[in-house]
Amino acid sequence: MYCLWDNEEARKRSEKQVLVSGKILPHGYESNGVINIFGDKVAIVLWKEKHPSGFMIENEEIAHSFKKWFKLLWETVK
């Protein structure tokens, strides 16, 4: 699994899992929101303290678009 983290703490938590690698976004891009892309699904979640909320989109074209945006970010972040 490839991840783009917004801080070092998130990286340390995730890299304990098997087969996880990633990069840290530049300072100023911190967010409580996450986007998970898997197959033809995109899950968008806002992790607020006591009331997380989110939704999932199941659409091949939308998932493909998110994968392309992720690839752009991945190639841009050092």
Backbone as a printed PyTorch tensor [residue, N CA C, xyz], in Angstrom:
tensor([[[  0.8480,  -1.1590,   0.0000],
         [  0.0000,   0.0000,   0.0000],
         [  0.9040,   1.2360,   0.0000]],

        [[  0.5300,   2.2040,  -0.7960],
         [  1.2690,   3.4650,  -0.8760],
         [  0.4690,   4.5520,  -0.1770]],

        [[  1.1570,   5.3370,   0.6530],
         [  0.4940,   6.3770,   1.4380],
         [  1.1920,   7.7210,   1.2560]],

        [[  0.4060,   8.7590,   1.3450],
         [  0.9280,  10.1150,   1.4650],
         [  0.4660,  10.6200,   2.8240]],

        [[  1.4160,  10.8120,   3.7300],
         [  1.0860,  11.2470,   5.0890],
         [  1.2580,  12.7380,   5.2170]],

        [[  0.5220,  13.3110,   6.1780],
         [  0.6560,  14.7500,   6.3950],
         [  1.5360,  15.0790,   7.6010]],

        [[  2.0450,  14.0400,   8.2920],
         [  2.9750,  14.2900,   9.3920],
         [  3.7570,  13.0280,   9.7260]],

        [[  4.8150,  13.2070,  10.4670],
         [  5.7150,  12.1050,  10.8160],
         [  5.0350,  11.0790,  11.7230]],

        [[  4.1810,  11.5240,  12.6180],
         [  3.4870,  10.6110,  13.5220],
         [  2.6050,   9.6300,  12.7500]],

        [[  1.8930,  10.1290,  11.7600],
         [  1.0430,   9.2580,  10.9340],
         [  1.9020,   8.2500,  10.1780]],

        [[  3.0480,   8.6940,   9.6900],
         [  3.9530,   7.7810,   8.9870],
         [  4.4010,   6.6570,   9.9050]],

        [[  4.8060,   6.9900,  11.1200],
         [  5.2970,   5.9770,  12.0570],
         [  4.2170,   4.9610,  12.3960]],

        [[  2.9750,   5.4150,  12.5620],
         [  1.8780,   4.4840,  12.8630],
         [  1.6360,   3.5280,  11.6960]],

        [[  1.6160,   4.0580,  10.4810],
         [  1.2800,   3.2460,   9.3070],
         [  2.3970,   2.3040,   8.8850]],

        [[  3.6370,   2.7370,   9.0120],
         [  4.7410,   1.9070,   8.5280],
         [  4.9740,   0.6680,   9.3770]],

        [[  4.2930,   0.5610,  10.5210],
         [  4.3820,  -0.6530,  11.3250],
         [  3.6640,  -1.8020,  10.6310]],

        [[  2.7690,  -1.4820,   9.7230],
         [  2.0320,  -2.5010,   8.9880],
         [  2.9110,  -3.0860,   7.8840]],

        [[  2.6160,  -4.2910,   7.5110],
         [  3.3650,  -4.9720,   6.4640],
         [  3.0290,  -4.3710,   5.1020]],

        [[  4.0270,  -4.2230,   4.2620],
         [  3.8680,  -3.7720,   2.8790],
         [  3.3010,  -2.3510,   2.7530]],

        [[  3.6980,  -1.4640,   3.6440],
         [  3.2670,  -0.0710,   3.5730],
         [  4.5010,   0.7960,   3.3390]],

        [[  4.4120,   1.6540,   2.3650],
         [  5.4750,   2.6340,   2.1540],
         [  4.8130,   3.9360,   1.7360]],

        [[  5.5350,   5.0200,   1.9120],
         [  4.9210,   6.2850,   1.5590],
         [  5.8640,   7.4570,   1.6600]],

        [[  5.2700,   8.6310,   1.5490],
         [  6.0080,   9.8870,   1.5860],
         [  5.2320,  10.8680,   2.4500]],

        [[  5.9510,  11.8470,   2.9850],
         [  5.3060,  12.8580,   3.8110],
         [  5.0830,  14.1190,   2.9870]],

        [[  3.8590,  14.6340,   3.0340],
         [  3.5180,  15.8660,   2.3160],
         [  4.2460,  17.0560,   2.9350]],

        [[  4.4740,  18.1050,   2.1710],
         [  5.1310,  19.2910,   2.7130],
         [  4.2970,  19.9390,   3.8250]],

        [[  4.9820,  20.6690,   4.6900],
         [  4.3240,  21.3920,   5.7730],
         [  3.2360,  22.3010,   5.1880]],

        [[  2.1110,  22.3790,   5.8830],
         [  1.0070,  23.2070,   5.4280],
         [ -0.1050,  22.4220,   4.7550]],

        [[  0.0880,  21.1250,   4.5670],
         [ -0.9250,  20.2910,   3.9180],
         [ -1.5690,  19.3010,   4.8910]],

        [[ -1.5390,  19.6220,   6.1860],
         [ -2.1530,  18.7630,   7.1880],
         [ -3.6740,  18.7710,   7.0100]],

        [[ -4.2940,  17.6200,   7.3180],
         [ -5.7370,  17.5140,   7.1450],
         [ -6.2940,  16.3920,   8.0010]],

        [[ -7.5170,  16.5520,   8.4560],
         [ -8.2250,  15.4700,   9.1430],
         [ -8.9250,  14.5630,   8.1440]],

        [[ -8.8660,  14.9020,   6.8800],
         [ -9.5170,  14.1090,   5.8510],
         [ -8.5680,  13.1040,   5.2320]],

        [[ -9.0970,  11.9610,   4.8640],
         [ -8.3080,  10.9440,   4.1680],
         [ -9.0870,  10.4460,   2.9590]],

        [[ -8.3600,   9.9810,   1.9820],
         [ -8.9590,   9.3770,   0.7870],
         [ -8.2980,   8.0220,   0.5950]],

        [[ -9.0960,   6.9860,   0.5390],
         [ -8.6090,   5.6390,   0.2590],
         [ -9.1650,   5.2140,  -1.0900]],

        [[ -8.2780,   4.7140,  -1.9400],
         [ -8.6650,   4.2750,  -3.2760],
         [ -8.3690,   2.7820,  -3.3630]],

        [[ -9.3780,   2.0010,  -3.7050],
         [ -9.1720,   0.5630,  -3.8220],
         [-10.1020,   0.0150,  -4.8830]],

        [[ -9.5040,  -0.5920,  -5.8960],
         [-10.3010,  -1.1160,  -7.0030],
         [-11.0970,  -0.0130,  -7.6600]],

        [[-12.4080,  -0.2000,  -7.7450],
         [-13.2680,   0.8140,  -8.3530],
         [-13.9960,   1.6430,  -7.2940]],

        [[-13.4250,   1.6850,  -6.0830],
         [-14.0440,   2.4100,  -4.9690],
         [-13.1190,   3.5140,  -4.4520]],

        [[-13.7370,   4.6190,  -4.0150],
         [-13.0290,   5.7230,  -3.3740],
         [-13.7750,   6.0250,  -2.0800]],

        [[-13.0690,   5.9340,  -0.9550],
         [-13.6620,   6.2610,   0.3370],
         [-13.0560,   7.5700,   0.8200]],

        [[-13.8960,   8.5130,   1.1760],
         [-13.4590,   9.8140,   1.6680],
         [-13.9890,   9.9450,   3.0970]],

        [[-13.0640,  10.1520,   4.0370],
         [-13.4370,  10.1890,   5.4470],
         [-12.8360,  11.4270,   6.1050]],

        [[-13.6200,  12.0810,   6.9330],
         [-13.1520,  13.1850,   7.7590],
         [-13.1170,  12.6780,   9.1890]],

        [[-11.9200,  12.5660,   9.7480],
         [-11.7330,  12.0180,  11.0860],
         [-11.7780,  13.1310,  12.1200]],

        [[-12.9730,  13.6170,  12.4150],
         [-13.1480,  14.5800,  13.4960],
         [-13.1550,  13.7950,  14.8040]],

        [[-12.7700,  14.4530,  15.8740],
         [-12.5560,  13.7980,  17.1630],
         [-13.5990,  12.7380,  17.5100]],

        [[-14.8330,  13.1430,  17.7690],
         [-15.8430,  12.1860,  18.2070],
         [-16.8380,  11.8220,  17.1160]],

        [[-16.8080,  12.5400,  16.0080],
         [-17.8360,  12.3420,  14.9920],
         [-17.2300,  12.2270,  13.5970]],

        [[-16.5460,  11.1110,  13.3150],
         [-16.0420,  10.9540,  11.9510],
         [-17.2040,  10.7930,  10.9790]],

        [[-17.0020,  11.2520,   9.7700],
         [-18.0300,  11.0610,   8.7490],
         [-17.3400,  10.7760,   7.4260]],

        [[-18.0550,  10.1310,   6.5430],
         [-17.4580,   9.8020,   5.2650],
         [-18.4690,   9.2170,   4.3080]],

        [[-17.9670,   8.9490,   3.1290],
         [-18.8080,   8.3130,   2.1180],
         [-17.9190,   7.5460,   1.1540]],

        [[-18.5280,   6.6280,   0.4470],
         [-17.7880,   5.8300,  -0.5250],
         [-18.4630,   5.9400,  -1.8830]],

        [[-17.6380,   6.0780,  -2.8880],
         [-18.1060,   6.1260,  -4.2680],
         [-17.6280,   4.8480,  -4.9550]],

        [[-18.5260,   4.1580,  -5.5750],
         [-18.1600,   2.9700,  -6.3480],
         [-18.3940,   3.2850,  -7.8100]],

        [[-17.3060,   3.6520,  -8.4870],
         [-17.3840,   4.0430,  -9.8910],
         [-15.9850,   3.9290, -10.4770]],

        [[-15.8420,   3.1270, -11.5020],
         [-14.5330,   2.8580, -12.0880],
         [-13.8510,   4.1300, -12.6150]],

        [[-14.5990,   4.9890, -13.2760],
         [-14.0090,   6.2060, -13.8390],
         [-13.5480,   7.1780, -12.7500]],

        [[-14.3480,   7.3240, -11.7050],
         [-13.9570,   8.2060, -10.6080],
         [-12.7240,   7.6440,  -9.9050]],

        [[-12.7110,   6.3500,  -9.6350],
         [-11.5500,   5.7260,  -8.9940],
         [-10.3060,   5.9110,  -9.8610]],

        [[-10.4440,   5.7600, -11.1510],
         [ -9.3070,   5.9510, -12.0590],
         [ -8.7910,   7.3930, -11.9860]],

        [[ -9.6960,   8.3540, -11.9240],
         [ -9.2910,   9.7560, -11.8100],
         [ -8.5290,  10.0060, -10.5130]],

        [[ -9.0300,   9.4720,  -9.3990],
         [ -8.3350,   9.6430,  -8.1200],
         [ -6.9590,   8.9780,  -8.1560]],

        [[ -6.8520,   7.8200,  -8.8020],
         [ -5.5530,   7.1460,  -8.9180],
         [ -4.5690,   7.9990,  -9.7140]],

        [[ -5.0430,   8.6630, -10.7560],
         [ -4.1660,   9.5390, -11.5420],
         [ -3.7080,  10.7320, -10.7020]],

        [[ -4.6110,  11.3140,  -9.9070],
         [ -4.2400,  12.4420,  -9.0440],
         [ -3.2360,  11.9980,  -7.9810]],

        [[ -3.4560,  10.7870,  -7.4340],
         [ -2.5050,  10.2610,  -6.4500],
         [ -1.1310,  10.1000,  -7.0890]],

        [[ -1.1040,   9.5620,  -8.2980],
         [  0.1740,   9.3670,  -8.9860],
         [  0.8840,  10.7100,  -9.1840]],

        [[  0.1460,  11.7470,  -9.5580],
         [  0.7350,  13.0700,  -9.7170],
         [  1.3360,  13.5510,  -8.3980]],

        [[  0.5860,  13.4400,  -7.3130],
         [  1.1130,  13.8380,  -6.0100],
         [  2.3350,  13.0100,  -5.6290]],

        [[  2.2700,  11.7120,  -5.8470],
         [  3.3680,  10.8070,  -5.4990],
         [  4.6540,  11.2190,  -6.2210]],

        [[  4.5180,  11.5330,  -7.4960],
         [  5.6970,  11.9040,  -8.2770],
         [  6.2130,  13.3070,  -7.9250]],

        [[  5.3530,  14.1430,  -7.3510],
         [  5.7300,  15.5110,  -7.0020],
         [  6.3970,  15.6010,  -5.6320]],

        [[  5.9360,  14.7900,  -4.6840],
         [  6.4570,  14.8330,  -3.3110],
         [  7.7960,  14.1190,  -3.2620]],

        [[  8.7430,  14.7080,  -2.5600],
         [ 10.0940,  14.0980,  -2.4460],
         [ 10.1230,  12.9920,  -1.4410]]])
